[in-house]
Amino acid sequence: NSCDPAHAYKEDFGTGTPDIVSPVNNSIKGSTSYHPFSYPSATSTGPNDGYYALATNTAVIGFNLWQPTLYDHTSGDGKGNFLFFNAGYQKDVFYEHQFTGLVVGMFYTFSYWVVNTDPVSSNYINPNILAQVTDHTTGTVLNYKASGDITNSRVWQQIKFTFQATSSSVDLILSNQ
């Protein structure tokens, strides 16, 4: 995926039919060791640890008992998809993506939006995401930011940081902390 200065890269998970989980066979760019989750019915439980899904809301991925239902923060119409990861207790990498076409010496900003989908009264572990950008050639960490515990306020939060390209290719790595 090219990331030249004139054309900033933006990951968009598209739109879907409300109340249907989108097929995940080729729906995300980058890579993950997590398993795709296909939602069979509104009475099923949500994805287990180590699964991911593209969905328009939290009810459609099995969290229909948890209110209020959360939707993608960008569309506001209930049709925008978001990428849902159910990380477990194990601290591991859940998403990697290589970007090419960067200009050496130029500064870039990486940002993403995150929300904790657990019910407010739950005893689940709060997500804590470490995002880091590394030089693809040397593996040197160019910058990183940990989200800290994301409480179950059920409000989308933006996490971002800036890095300076040291080569034309970088790797974005997201891990569960």
C-alpha angles and dihedrals in degrees: 000000000000119000105182117162094251092054114040114202117244124183110217121179093204127221134300142184109282113254094019125100110230119238109263100200093113102353101116131056116220123033140283135181089213120105124249114249121216114195112220103183145352090255096058123101119250129262116306122231110298097031133109136194142183109230143158095224143001095253092063093057093056103276094108092129093059114084140239099037112232122224134192106286096223105058106038090197099089093248102089116103125227128191112244123198122186103204120190136212091284114095105231146137111273102174137025130177132176120216123197136186096054120152113239111244095019120121119235131187123221118198138166138175122236139180134182107235096191117115114263093244095049128117094217122129114266114242117254113185126196111203117190136172118210133187104257093218102044102021090230113155107241095186141329142190131198115211094214117219109334104214122217094254086127091227121129112244128196118225118191145160140171129239136181117233114238094179136013093262131056135174123225112209125188118190139178111245 
